[in-house]
Amino acid sequence: MTDNDQVYRSPVPPPGPDAVAPELYHGIYGMPAFVTIPTTDLSASTDFWLRGLGFFELFSIPGRLVHLRRWAFQDVLLVSAESVPAQAPAMSVSFGCVLYEVDSIVDACRAVDPNSVDGPRDTPWNTRDVEVITPEKARVIFTAGKPFDPASQEARNLAAVGIAPPGAGRGADAADA
């Protein structure tokens, strides 16, 4: 590796009972990916994303754009628009979180809009997910890895599609899984 090479790791911690969410990330970086969401009401949308989903405002261009962020690489641009869909599309955007955050996201979103939340629910691939429909009709999923139990149905589901359990000799990153 040269001095110019950098190794980037996910800010999402490995699942476990002691997993701690990373701090909100206020730094500036070239965004490798981000979501742009049109809204007819920047103020109401921003309020929901801040109070309900736990994002913070990185910066704004009044009346035109609000750049929101949560953890590193969890960037959302709310942009002013003439209209938004009447219903949420089938497509969604997912953000990683840790298990203990799921219930607080549910509670916070319900406090802002009682009808915005579906879940939480456990998935066959060993996560707990909550789906939120935002005021601008974006379908947002928060997903948290659950601690791995090698005797669980989820472990059998993963094995059935060729996914080895953490530390099962998948190469250099096996210990990081």
KEMARZA-866751 format. One record per residue (C-alpha): residue in one letter; x, y, z. Coordinates in steps of 0.001 Angstrom, whole numbers, plus 500000, padded with zeros to 6 digits. Example, Ala and Ser with C-alpha at 12.3 -4.5 7.8 and 13.67 -1.06 7.14 Angstrom:
REM KEMARZA-866751
<drenlum code="a" X="512300" Y="495500" Z="507800"/>
<drenlum code="s" X="513670" Y="498940" Z="507140"/>
//
This chain:
REM KEMARZA-866751
<drenlum code="m" X="500000" Y="500000" Z="500000"/>
<drenlum code="t" X="501350" Y="503448" Z="499113"/>
<drenlum code="d" X="500979" Y="506653" Z="501107"/>
<drenlum code="n" X="498130" Y="507686" Z="498788"/>
<drenlum code="d" X="496165" Y="504477" Z="499339"/>
<drenlum code="q" X="493441" Y="504622" Z="501947"/>
<drenlum code="v" X="491354" Y="501862" Z="503441"/>
<drenlum code="y" X="487764" Y="502875" Z="504052"/>
<drenlum code="r" X="485605" Y="500960" Z="506464"/>
<drenlum code="s" X="481906" Y="501236" Z="507077"/>
<drenlum code="p" X="480887" Y="503439" Z="509991"/>
<drenlum code="v" X="478321" Y="500757" Z="510888"/>
<drenlum code="p" X="479641" Y="498728" Z="513835"/>
<drenlum code="p" X="479447" Y="494914" Z="513843"/>
<drenlum code="p" X="476140" Y="493669" Z="515302"/>
<drenlum code="g" X="476173" Y="492715" Z="518941"/>
<drenlum code="p" X="474658" Y="493494" Z="522305"/>
<drenlum code="d" X="477351" Y="496109" Z="522989"/>
<drenlum code="a" X="477275" Y="497765" Z="519527"/>
<drenlum code="v" X="477424" Y="501533" Z="519820"/>
<drenlum code="a" X="476248" Y="503889" Z="517096"/>
<drenlum code="p" X="478956" Y="506149" Z="515710"/>
<drenlum code="e" X="478727" Y="509855" Z="516343"/>
<drenlum code="l" X="476904" Y="512055" Z="513863"/>
<drenlum code="y" X="479515" Y="513006" Z="511268"/>
<drenlum code="h" X="479997" Y="516741" Z="510648"/>
<drenlum code="g" X="483082" Y="516493" Z="508397"/>
<drenlum code="i" X="483196" Y="517404" Z="504726"/>
<drenlum code="y" X="484025" Y="514738" Z="502135"/>
<drenlum code="g" X="483357" Y="513882" Z="498517"/>
<drenlum code="m" X="480093" Y="511979" Z="498822"/>
<drenlum code="p" X="480397" Y="508533" Z="497214"/>
<drenlum code="a" X="476592" Y="508276" Z="497157"/>
<drenlum code="f" X="473663" Y="510349" Z="498351"/>
<drenlum code="v" X="469902" Y="510541" Z="498045"/>
<drenlum code="t" X="468059" Y="513505" Z="496517"/>
<drenlum code="i" X="464449" Y="513845" Z="497642"/>
<drenlum code="p" X="462060" Y="516437" Z="496191"/>
<drenlum code="t" X="459700" Y="518151" Z="498611"/>
<drenlum code="t" X="457001" Y="520790" Z="498355"/>
<drenlum code="d" X="457646" Y="521888" Z="501953"/>
<drenlum code="l" X="461337" Y="522093" Z="502874"/>
<drenlum code="s" X="460535" Y="523176" Z="506411"/>
<drenlum code="a" X="458153" Y="520299" Z="507215"/>
<drenlum code="s" X="460387" Y="517740" Z="505515"/>
<drenlum code="t" X="463474" Y="518994" Z="507331"/>
<drenlum code="d" X="461631" Y="518892" Z="510651"/>
<drenlum code="f" X="460591" Y="515260" Z="510084"/>
<drenlum code="w" X="464088" Y="514145" Z="509083"/>
<drenlum code="l" X="465624" Y="515945" Z="512075"/>
<drenlum code="r" X="463159" Y="515027" Z="514825"/>
<drenlum code="g" X="461910" Y="511706" Z="513462"/>
<drenlum code="l" X="464887" Y="510140" Z="511725"/>
<drenlum code="g" X="467766" Y="511642" Z="513714"/>
<drenlum code="f" X="469539" Y="513479" Z="510907"/>
<drenlum code="f" X="471099" Y="516929" Z="511336"/>
<drenlum code="e" X="471310" Y="519858" Z="508941"/>
<drenlum code="l" X="474801" Y="520116" Z="507481"/>
<drenlum code="f" X="473888" Y="523238" Z="505467"/>
<drenlum code="s" X="471065" Y="524766" Z="503471"/>
<drenlum code="i" X="470376" Y="527103" Z="500578"/>
<drenlum code="p" X="467190" Y="528828" Z="501778"/>
<drenlum code="g" X="464119" Y="527880" Z="499799"/>
<drenlum code="r" X="466069" Y="525522" Z="497514"/>
<drenlum code="l" X="468028" Y="522782" Z="499272"/>
<drenlum code="v" X="468776" Y="521275" Z="502684"/>
<drenlum code="h" X="471735" Y="518900" Z="503056"/>
<drenlum code="l" X="471045" Y="516421" Z="505852"/>
<drenlum code="r" X="473362" Y="513842" Z="507348"/>
<drenlum code="r" X="473385" Y="511209" Z="510055"/>
<drenlum code="w" X="476476" Y="508996" Z="510127"/>
<drenlum code="a" X="479322" Y="509293" Z="507646"/>
<drenlum code="f" X="478076" Y="508470" Z="504138"/>
<drenlum code="q" X="474410" Y="508837" Z="505125"/>
<drenlum code="d" X="473665" Y="512001" Z="503168"/>
<drenlum code="v" X="470277" Y="513252" Z="501976"/>
<drenlum code="l" X="469544" Y="516335" Z="499900"/>
<drenlum code="l" X="466029" Y="517698" Z="500279"/>
<drenlum code="v" X="465287" Y="519861" Z="497251"/>
<drenlum code="s" X="462397" Y="522190" Z="496627"/>
<drenlum code="a" X="459900" Y="520866" Z="494071"/>
<drenlum code="e" X="456533" Y="521831" Z="492590"/>
<drenlum code="s" X="454962" Y="518457" Z="493476"/>
<drenlum code="v" X="455634" Y="515058" Z="495038"/>
<drenlum code="p" X="453968" Y="511685" Z="494398"/>
<drenlum code="a" X="450645" Y="511042" Z="496124"/>
<drenlum code="q" X="451905" Y="507608" Z="497227"/>
<drenlum code="a" X="455304" Y="506281" Z="498209"/>
<drenlum code="p" X="457033" Y="504383" Z="495385"/>
<drenlum code="a" X="458059" Y="500743" Z="495705"/>
<drenlum code="m" X="461703" Y="501855" Z="495659"/>
<drenlum code="s" X="463284" Y="502624" Z="499010"/>
<drenlum code="v" X="466505" Y="503933" Z="500506"/>
<drenlum code="s" X="468054" Y="502114" Z="503458"/>
<drenlum code="f" X="470261" Y="503434" Z="506225"/>
<drenlum code="g" X="472228" Y="501321" Z="508667"/>
<drenlum code="c" X="471662" Y="501752" Z="512367"/>
<drenlum code="v" X="472354" Y="499731" Z="515506"/>
<drenlum code="l" X="469758" Y="497568" Z="517186"/>
<drenlum code="y" X="469076" Y="499819" Z="520176"/>
<drenlum code="e" X="468223" Y="502726" Z="517840"/>
<drenlum code="v" X="465297" Y="500981" Z="516129"/>
<drenlum code="d" X="462732" Y="501563" Z="518884"/>
<drenlum code="s" X="463756" Y="505198" Z="519358"/>
<drenlum code="i" X="463402" Y="505839" Z="515602"/>
<drenlum code="v" X="459931" Y="504264" Z="515702"/>
<drenlum code="d" X="458924" Y="506365" Z="518720"/>
<drenlum code="a" X="460353" Y="509606" Z="517309"/>
<drenlum code="c" X="458687" Y="509153" Z="513901"/>
<drenlum code="r" X="455349" Y="508277" Z="515487"/>
<drenlum code="a" X="455605" Y="511398" Z="517658"/>
<drenlum code="v" X="455942" Y="513526" Z="514509"/>
<drenlum code="d" X="453489" Y="511521" Z="512357"/>
<drenlum code="p" X="451695" Y="508528" Z="513943"/>
<drenlum code="n" X="451014" Y="506956" Z="510527"/>
<drenlum code="s" X="454573" Y="507167" Z="509186"/>
<drenlum code="v" X="455956" Y="503868" Z="510541"/>
<drenlum code="d" X="455608" Y="500215" Z="509565"/>
<drenlum code="g" X="457415" Y="497789" Z="511852"/>
<drenlum code="p" X="459815" Y="497077" Z="513267"/>
<drenlum code="r" X="460121" Y="493575" Z="511850"/>
<drenlum code="d" X="462809" Y="490919" Z="511856"/>
<drenlum code="t" X="464038" Y="489703" Z="508465"/>
<drenlum code="p" X="465149" Y="486247" Z="507300"/>
<drenlum code="w" X="468669" Y="487688" Z="506752"/>
<drenlum code="n" X="469200" Y="488568" Z="510440"/>
<drenlum code="t" X="468289" Y="492250" Z="510614"/>
<drenlum code="r" X="465587" Y="494242" Z="512347"/>
<drenlum code="d" X="464082" Y="496810" Z="509996"/>
<drenlum code="v" X="461650" Y="499676" Z="510313"/>
<drenlum code="e" X="460034" Y="501314" Z="507283"/>
<drenlum code="v" X="459154" Y="504997" Z="507404"/>
<drenlum code="i" X="457179" Y="507003" Z="504850"/>
<drenlum code="t" X="458355" Y="510610" Z="505057"/>
<drenlum code="p" X="456188" Y="513687" Z="504348"/>
<drenlum code="e" X="457540" Y="513838" Z="500794"/>
<drenlum code="k" X="456553" Y="510173" Z="500284"/>
<drenlum code="a" X="460068" Y="508732" Z="500409"/>
<drenlum code="r" X="460216" Y="505123" Z="501604"/>
<drenlum code="v" X="463080" Y="504999" Z="504131"/>
<drenlum code="i" X="464258" Y="501793" Z="505783"/>
<drenlum code="f" X="466432" Y="501748" Z="508883"/>
<drenlum code="t" X="468128" Y="498377" Z="509198"/>
<drenlum code="a" X="470085" Y="497002" Z="512149"/>
<drenlum code="g" X="472083" Y="493788" Z="512164"/>
<drenlum code="k" X="471086" Y="491429" Z="514956"/>
<drenlum code="p" X="473675" Y="489424" Z="516927"/>
<drenlum code="f" X="474507" Y="486268" Z="514991"/>
<drenlum code="d" X="473222" Y="483005" Z="516439"/>
<drenlum code="p" X="474699" Y="480046" Z="514508"/>
<drenlum code="a" X="471762" Y="477856" Z="515619"/>
<drenlum code="s" X="469068" Y="480279" Z="514369"/>
<drenlum code="q" X="466773" Y="480043" Z="511378"/>
<drenlum code="e" X="468430" Y="483199" Z="510063"/>
<drenlum code="a" X="471821" Y="481409" Z="510106"/>
<drenlum code="r" X="470293" Y="478531" Z="508142"/>
<drenlum code="n" X="468744" Y="481026" Z="505679"/>
<drenlum code="l" X="472123" Y="482675" Z="505108"/>
<drenlum code="a" X="473930" Y="479329" Z="504768"/>
<drenlum code="a" X="471358" Y="478216" Z="502186"/>
<drenlum code="v" X="472439" Y="481053" Z="499880"/>
<drenlum code="g" X="476160" Y="480528" Z="500497"/>
<drenlum code="i" X="476827" Y="483151" Z="503147"/>
<drenlum code="a" X="479266" Y="481867" Z="505753"/>
<drenlum code="p" X="478965" Y="482917" Z="509396"/>
<drenlum code="p" X="481293" Y="485595" Z="510766"/>
<drenlum code="g" X="484858" Y="484331" Z="511181"/>
<drenlum code="a" X="484301" Y="481198" Z="509047"/>
<drenlum code="g" X="487355" Y="481695" Z="506858"/>
<drenlum code="r" X="486126" Y="484011" Z="504098"/>
<drenlum code="g" X="489461" Y="485718" Z="503607"/>
<drenlum code="a" X="491159" Y="488763" Z="505092"/>
<drenlum code="d" X="487941" Y="490462" Z="506137"/>
<drenlum code="a" X="486382" Y="487384" Z="507807"/>
<drenlum code="a" X="487123" Y="488740" Z="511272"/>
<drenlum code="d" X="485426" Y="492026" Z="510347"/>
<drenlum code="a" X="482107" Y="490441" Z="509389"/>
//
